[in-house]
Amino acid sequence: MADHSAPPACKYFNLTYPLPFVAHVEINRPDKMNAFKEEMWHELPPLFTYLSTSPSTRTIILSGAGPKAFTTGLDIQEASQNSALSPAQAHPALDGARTATRLRRHIDAFQACISTIELCEKPVIAAIHGWCLGLGIDISVCCDVRICAKDTRFSVKEVDIGLAADIGTLSRLPKVVRSGSWVKDVCLSARQFGAEEAEKVGFVSWVGKNGGKEEVVEEALRWAEVVASKSPVAVQGTKEILNWCWNRSVEDGLRYTSVWNSAMLQSEDTREAMMSGITKRKPSFAKL
């Protein structure tokens, strides 16, 4: 599965290829229940930028290492000591405007790092198990598909630590789940909700029957293998068009699609897919 360049070295993310064209990214800090510290979110952009353009990658599974958690969100202890939010990093000489500018830049940078998952050209499926708290929701809503284990517990946790969620949940969750009442319920109360409720409101599209990580990763692999077998031109184009149309009118979406496909229909993939159906054989698509 070699590409022209090697993937970036990551301390807190494992990258494997369990199937052809299927990348599996594991958040790798299981001793801290995969809680994020600043070094981890800086590793995300180069990793997902690599996967986005890797010809040997067509679908991506994102999961958490270890049996306990997808991620419990921000490592509060580490953030209180070493981040821009910690008292040790405060600058008493700065006035309110300059302090606010410094914090805004920090938040903007954090947002941009997590958004690289959403901006990835390849479909990303979140295989969630155990705890998925705070930043775990921010990350999940950046993924294209979310599935979870039966015993998964979720929470938009930020109000419990004295802030409004600022890395994407409040912007993306209302679009993923169209019930404004439910979204405000879980965001304002920080209450936990389980897999059954997550599936009922449409936050996840599949829930395992037995509980635990193994089952949900197995289902993610099944889905990823199916998608990876399709034309990469068609799959990446479908994701691009769906994302572009998310906040636009039907008319704008139709126009964008026609312009997009006027180029992409010139691919050999269309002919290959059609001929394979006629000749009853498995199609083979060139790397993209």
C-alpha positions in Angstrom: 0.0 0.0 0.0 3.0 2.3 -0.5 2.4 5.9 -1.6 4.8 8.5 -3.0 5.3 9.8 0.6 5.3 8.2 4.0 2.6 9.1 6.6 3.6 11.6 9.2 5.0 10.2 12.4 2.4 10.4 15.2 2.8 9.6 18.9 -0.9 9.7 19.8 -2.5 8.2 16.7 -2.0 4.7 15.3 -2.4 4.3 11.5 -2.9 0.9 9.9 -4.4 -0.6 6.8 -6.4 -3.6 7.8 -7.9 -3.9 4.3 -6.9 -2.7 0.8 -7.6 1.1 0.6 -9.0 1.1 4.1 -7.1 3.2 6.7 -7.8 2.7 10.4 -6.8 5.6 12.7 -6.8 5.0 16.4 -6.7 7.7 19.0 -3.8 6.3 21.0 -3.7 7.5 24.6 -5.6 4.6 26.3 -4.0 5.1 29.7 -5.8 8.5 29.9 -9.0 7.2 28.2 -7.8 8.9 25.0 -8.2 12.3 26.5 -6.7 15.0 24.3 -3.9 17.3 25.2 -2.5 20.0 22.9 0.2 17.9 21.3 -2.5 15.5 20.1 -4.6 18.0 18.2 -1.5 19.3 16.5 -0.9 15.8 15.1 -4.3 15.7 13.4 -3.9 18.1 10.5 -0.8 16.5 8.9 -2.3 13.0 9.4 -5.7 13.7 7.8 -4.1 15.9 5.1 -1.9 12.9 4.2 -4.9 10.5 4.2 -7.0 13.0 2.2 -4.5 12.9 -0.7 -3.1 9.4 -0.3 -3.9 7.3 -3.5 -3.8 4.2 -1.3 -6.6 5.5 0.9 -10.3 5.4 0.0 -12.1 5.2 3.3 -11.0 5.9 6.9 -12.1 4.4 10.2 -11.6 6.5 13.3 -11.7 4.8 16.7 -10.2 5.0 20.2 -7.5 2.6 21.5 -8.2 0.5 24.5 -11.5 -1.0 25.8 -12.8 2.0 27.8 -13.3 5.0 25.5 -13.4 6.6 22.1 -12.2 9.7 23.9 -13.2 11.4 27.1 -12.5 14.8 25.5 -10.1 17.4 26.6 -7.6 16.4 29.3 -8.7 19.0 31.9 -5.7 18.5 34.2 -3.2 19.0 31.4 -5.2 22.0 29.9 -5.3 23.7 33.3 -1.5 23.6 33.5 -0.2 24.0 30.0 -2.8 25.4 27.6 -3.8 29.0 26.8 -6.6 28.6 29.4 -4.3 27.9 32.3 -3.5 30.6 34.9 0.2 30.0 34.3 -0.2 31.2 30.7 -2.1 34.4 31.7 -0.5 37.8 30.9 -1.6 40.3 33.6 -0.2 43.2 31.5 -2.6 42.6 28.6 -5.9 44.4 28.5 -9.2 42.7 27.8 -9.0 43.2 24.0 -5.5 41.7 23.7 -6.3 38.8 26.0 -9.4 38.1 24.0 -7.5 38.2 20.7 -4.9 35.8 22.1 -7.6 33.4 23.2 -9.5 33.7 20.0 -6.5 32.8 18.0 -5.9 29.7 20.2 -9.6 28.6 19.7 -9.4 29.2 16.0 -6.3 27.1 15.8 -8.0 24.3 17.8 -11.1 24.5 15.6 -9.0 24.3 12.4 -7.2 21.2 13.6 -10.4 19.2 14.4 -12.0 20.5 11.1 -9.4 18.7 9.1 -11.4 15.5 9.7 -14.5 17.0 8.0 -12.4 18.5 5.2 -10.7 15.2 4.4 -11.6 14.2 0.8 -12.2 10.5 1.9 -15.2 9.3 3.8 -14.5 9.0 7.5 -16.6 6.6 9.7 -16.4 7.0 13.5 -16.4 3.7 15.3 -17.4 4.8 18.8 -17.2 2.7 22.0 -17.2 3.3 25.7 -17.1 7.0 26.7 -17.5 9.8 24.1 -17.5 13.1 25.9 -17.0 16.7 25.0 -14.4 16.9 22.3 -15.4 13.3 21.4 -18.7 14.8 20.1 -16.8 17.6 18.3 -14.8 14.9 16.5 -17.7 12.6 15.9 -19.8 15.3 14.1 -16.9 16.0 11.8 -17.1 12.4 10.6 -19.3 11.4 7.7 -20.8 8.3 9.4 -21.1 7.5 13.1 -21.7 4.0 14.5 -21.4 2.9 18.1 -21.3 0.0 20.6 -24.4 -0.8 22.6 -22.8 0.4 25.8 -21.5 3.8 24.5 -22.1 6.8 26.7 -22.2 10.3 25.2 -22.2 13.8 26.7 -21.8 17.3 25.4 -19.8 18.0 28.6 -18.5 21.6 28.2 -21.1 23.4 30.4 -19.9 21.3 33.3 -16.4 22.8 33.0 -17.7 26.3 32.7 -17.7 27.1 28.9 -19.8 26.8 25.8 -18.6 24.0 23.5 -16.4 25.9 21.0 -14.7 23.3 18.7 -17.7 22.5 16.5 -20.5 20.7 18.4 -22.8 23.8 18.7 -22.4 24.5 14.9 -22.5 20.9 13.5 -24.8 18.9 15.9 -27.9 20.9 15.0 -27.3 20.0 11.3 -26.6 16.3 12.1 -29.6 16.0 14.4 -32.6 18.1 13.2 -34.4 18.2 16.5 -33.6 21.6 18.0 -35.2 20.7 21.3 -33.1 17.5 21.7 -29.9 19.4 20.8 -30.5 22.1 23.3 -31.5 19.6 25.9 -28.1 17.7 25.8 -26.0 20.8 25.2 -27.5 22.8 28.0 -27.7 20.1 30.6 -24.5 18.1 29.7 -26.6 15.0 30.6 -25.4 11.6 29.4 -27.2 9.8 26.7 -26.8 6.2 25.4 -26.5 4.4 22.1 -30.2 3.7 21.8 -31.1 7.4 22.2 -28.3 8.4 19.8 -29.7 6.1 17.2 -33.3 7.2 17.8 -32.4 10.9 17.1 -30.1 10.1 14.1 -26.8 10.9 15.7 -25.6 7.4 14.9 -26.8 5.1 12.1 -25.9 1.7 13.6 -25.7 0.3 17.2 -24.0 -3.0 18.0 -25.9 -5.8 19.8 -23.2 -7.1 22.2 -21.3 -4.0 23.5 -17.5 -3.4 23.3 -15.1 -2.1 20.7 -14.5 -5.2 18.7 -18.0 -5.4 17.3 -18.2 -1.8 16.3 -14.8 -1.8 14.5 -15.9 -5.0 12.7 -19.0 -3.2 11.4 -16.9 -0.2 10.4 -14.5 -2.4 8.5 -17.5 -4.0 6.7 -18.8 -0.6 5.7 -15.4 0.8 4.8 -14.6 -2.2 2.6 -17.9 -1.7 0.6 -17.2 2.0 0.0 -13.5 1.4 -0.8 -14.6 -1.0 -3.6 -16.5 1.8 -5.4 -15.1 4.3 -7.8 -12.9 6.7 -5.8 -14.0 9.4 -8.3 -17.6 8.7 -7.6 -17.2 8.4 -3.8 -15.1 11.5 -3.3 -17.4 13.5 -5.6 -20.4 12.3 -3.7 -18.9 13.5 -0.4 -17.8 16.8 -1.9 -21.3 17.5 -3.3 -23.1 16.5 -0.2 -20.9 18.7 2.0 -21.1 21.7 -0.4 -24.9 21.5 -0.6 -25.4 21.2 3.2 -26.2 24.9 3.7 -27.2 25.9 0.2 -30.4 25.8 -1.9 -31.4 22.9 -4.1 -30.9 25.2 -7.1 -27.4 26.0 -6.1 -26.7 22.3 -5.4 -27.9 21.2 -8.8 -25.8 23.8 -10.5 -22.7 22.8 -8.6 -23.3 19.1 -9.3 -23.7 19.7 -13.0 -20.4 21.6 -13.1 -18.6 18.9 -11.0 -19.9 16.0 -13.1 -19.1 17.7 -16.4 -15.5 17.1 -15.4 -15.8 13.8 -13.4 -17.9 12.0 -16.0 -14.9 12.0 -18.3 -13.3 9.5 -15.9 -12.7 5.9 -17.0 -14.4 4.8 -13.8 -17.9 5.4 -15.3 -17.2 3.0 -18.2 -15.6 0.5 -15.9 -18.5 0.5 -13.5 -21.0 0.1 -16.3 -19.1 -2.7 -18.1 -18.6 -4.6 -14.9 -22.3 -4.6 -14.4 -23.0 -5.9 -17.9 -20.3 -8.6 -17.8 -21.0 -9.6 -14.2 -17.5 -9.1 -13.0 -16.0 -7.1 -10.1 -14.9 -3.6 -11.2 -11.3 -2.4 -10.8 -10.6 1.3 -10.4 -7.3 3.1 -10.7 -5.9 5.0 -7.7 -6.9 8.6 -7.4 
